[in-house]
Amino acid sequence: MSSELIVRLVGMVVMSIMGGRLGISLSFSFDQSSELWGSVFALVGALAGLITTPFLTTRPVKRFRTAITQISVQRMLSGVLGLVVGLIMAALVSIPLSQLPDPFGQLLPFLAALIFGYAGTAIFVLRKNDIANVFRNRFSLTANQVGHSSTEKKILLDTSVIIDGRIADIARTGFISGQMLVPSFVLLELQHIADSSDSLRRQRGRRGLDILDRMQKDSSVLFQITDLDVEGVREVDDKLVILGKQLNIAILTNDFNLNRVAELQGVRVLNINELANAVKAVYIPGESLDVQVIQEGKEMSQGVGYLDDGTMVVVENGKSYLNQTIPVIVTKVLQTAAGRMIFSRPEKD
């Protein structure tokens, strides 16, 4: 037997008794048969109790429990702390207010408790992330002072760096220290990309999900999917920047625009493209290397080839060597925002 049925039966009995007594009382007032009125009102009360009792008891309790389970512990603790601070402030203000003549001396302290309690709760809930950071940083500092770190360095992963795929190989080498976090809203964006009607976007999204699955199964990679979120913000990039700022952790990305915005807001950014450029082989003018000329260049007689790491090599007078691998002499190395370019000439010239 369900709890709601039990409550309905109890409510039916209680309302039936109350209805019967009400009917008997009214029968004396109207000089009517007490048995008839009592029976009618008892039946009406029983029907009303059977129908309305769950809406007055179990249904509100279930809604309250559901609402409580959806509130994060951080939000709940912030609200309780704000309420305590607000009531302390109200108590301090109530001392002089209580000295006022009646009715102000009785009414204003009560209003002060309501206002300060609500204001404290609202302010602390709105700033819950900042409050959590204060305690987190305080505990981290205390742990470091005794020689033990209580928190681990963390890094937020952007959608672009997951789709790129190189993050899995870099993480396996151990160059990334700390735990990599993938917020649930980034995972949701990957899912939307994987479900796209465009075949190219769909392929990129599925690649990103495969990379996450690969990292999650690799025990040597510190990786976690987290429920961290930012309320009231829709764009994924904006959420990442706000989280990085609130938690004081870096963002790992390949997105140039996100990189600039995050840096402008004081959030540290790790860019895999910059890392790749930094570890590319360095060539100086006069060195020799082999390159396959695969296409014509922008200028007349130029040929273009690429090294294994993707570096573009422009070969002067290389048009006549299309689809051939030839030795070339480096004449100039140019660093651009897109990467490094090498200008060269055939060794035979």
Secondary structure, DSSP 8 states (H G I E B T S, - for coil): --HHHHHHHHHHHHHHHHHHHHHHHHHHHTT--HHHHHHHHHHHHHHHHHHHHHHHTHHHHHHHHHHHHHS-HHHHHHHHHHHHHHHHHHHHHHHHHTTS-TTHHHHHHHHHHHHHHHHHHHHHHHTHHHHHHHHHHHHHHHHHHTT--SS--EEEE-HHHHHH-HHHHHHHHT-S-SEEEEEHHHHHHHHHHHT-SSHHHHHHHHHHHHHHHHHHH-TTS-EEEE----TT---HHHHHHHHHHHHT-EEEE--HHHHHHHHHTT--EEEHHHHHHHTS----TT-EEEEEEEEE-SSTT-EEEE-TT--EEEETT-GGGTTEEEEEEEEEEEEETTEEEEEEEETT-
